[in-house]
Amino acid sequence: MWQQHEIRLAPRSRGFHLITREIEDDLDGLSKLSVGLLHLQLLHTSASLTLNENADPDVRHDMDAYLRHIAPGDLPFLRHTLEGPDVRVI
């Protein structure tokens, strides 16, 4: 048996965000399964998914700091602007 389901997440600013609870809440019948495989496809041009055990909240901070260092949002040669600026909300 397989299912295909579309999940729409609320818009978020640039950064690392926990979405596990939203995914779990949107998948009806998930608690009835004992084994399975979940494929996620992210339909966004500049977003990606990472898998972490989430044991230390500093991991998200460190990953965000590193990516902002190597790819700041104000690089003069950026052409990807249709979705607007990536603004950090704290």
C-alpha positions in Angstrom: 0.0 0.0 0.0 1.2 3.5 -0.7 -0.2 7.0 -0.3 0.6 10.3 -1.9 -0.2 13.4 0.0 0.5 17.1 -0.4 1.5 19.1 2.8 1.6 22.9 2.7 3.9 24.4 5.3 3.6 28.0 6.6 6.1 30.4 5.0 9.3 30.8 6.9 12.3 33.1 6.8 15.8 32.0 5.9 17.1 29.7 8.5 16.7 26.2 9.9 13.3 25.3 11.1 11.8 22.2 12.8 8.9 20.8 10.7 8.6 17.2 12.2 5.4 18.0 14.1 3.7 19.6 11.1 4.5 16.6 9.0 3.4 14.1 11.6 0.1 16.0 12.2 -0.7 16.1 8.5 -0.2 12.4 7.8 -3.4 10.7 8.9 -3.0 7.2 10.1 0.8 7.5 10.7 0.4 6.2 14.3 -1.2 2.9 12.9 2.0 2.0 10.9 4.7 -0.1 12.3 7.1 0.1 9.4 7.2 2.4 6.4 9.2 4.7 4.2 8.6 8.5 3.7 9.7 10.4 0.7 9.6 14.2 0.9 9.8 16.4 -2.2 10.3 20.1 -1.4 8.8 22.3 -4.2 10.8 25.4 -3.5 13.7 26.8 -5.5 16.0 27.8 -2.7 15.0 25.5 0.2 16.3 22.1 1.3 15.7 19.5 4.0 18.3 18.2 6.4 17.9 15.3 8.8 19.3 15.7 12.3 18.6 14.0 15.6 17.9 17.4 17.2 19.7 16.5 20.5 21.5 19.8 20.7 19.6 23.0 19.6 23.0 24.6 18.9 23.4 22.5 15.8 20.7 24.6 14.0 22.5 27.8 15.1 25.9 26.5 14.0 24.6 25.3 10.6 22.8 28.6 10.0 25.9 30.7 11.0 28.2 28.6 8.7 25.8 28.9 5.7 25.4 32.7 6.2 29.2 32.9 6.3 29.7 31.0 3.0 26.6 32.3 1.2 25.5 35.7 2.6 22.2 37.0 1.2 23.7 40.1 -0.2 26.1 38.8 -2.7 26.3 41.2 -5.7 26.0 38.5 -8.3 22.8 36.9 -7.1 20.1 36.5 -9.7 17.5 34.6 -7.6 15.1 37.3 -6.5 11.6 36.3 -7.6 10.7 35.0 -4.2 11.9 38.1 -2.4 14.7 38.6 0.0 15.5 36.0 2.6 15.0 37.9 5.8 15.8 36.5 9.2 13.0 36.8 11.8 14.1 36.4 15.4 
